């Protein structure tokens, strides 16, 4: 038989139900393809550790990708593009282990001899030279803007004036 309970402020009787306490949700098990073969670490933790150690190790992107493929053969076919993306996120402090704090020293890409590789295109430097006779303002080819259509000019109606 169910107990009848009175709730303060309510005139209707409430029935007490015998319920079992809810079991805690089971923690999701990490699939083995996302756990390292030799370290047992998760993918992102391993990658962050690899980036921190690469300040001293000075490994090439190809070598880093090989290490990741060997540690996580079923997770992804890691390429140098993956490594560049991971390094970029690491340098900007966007990895989960960094809590939004970029490293004190930016990690660069290294060549086979362990020397930092410097890529151009960061601005600065001398602008490209213009051939003689072209002038500074004359473009070498007509400029076409792709993807945009010329905007139609609004047509104004001429009103006839009556006097």
C-alpha positions, 0 to 999 in steps of 0.5 A: 500500500502506498503512503500518502504524503502532504506537501506544504502549500498543497491541498492535494495528497501526493503519493510516495513512489518507491523508486530506485536511485538512478545508476550513474552513466557508465563512462565511455570506453575509449576504443583501442584504435585511439590508444597508443600501442606502446604508450597507452596514451590518447591521440591528442595527449600523445601529439602534444607530448610529441610537439613539446619534445620536438623542441629538442629532438628537431624531427622533420614533419615526415618523421613525426607523421611516421611516429604517429602512424606507428603509435596509432595505426588504426586511428588515421593515416597521419600525413605531413599536413596533419603535423603542420595543423597540429603544430599550428594549433600548438603554437596558438595554444588551441590544444586541449592540454594548453588551456588556451595558453600558447607556448613561450617559444614558437615551435618551427618546422625542422629540416633533415639536418635539424635546422629550423625551416624558414618559410617566406610569405610573412610580409616584409621584404622588398616588393617585386620589381615592376618591368620598365615601361609599365609604371606603378599603376598600370596592371600587366593584365586586365583585372577580372573579378570572379564570382561577382556580377556587376551590380546594376545601377538603380534606375531613377524614374523621371517625373514629368513636371506639370505647370 
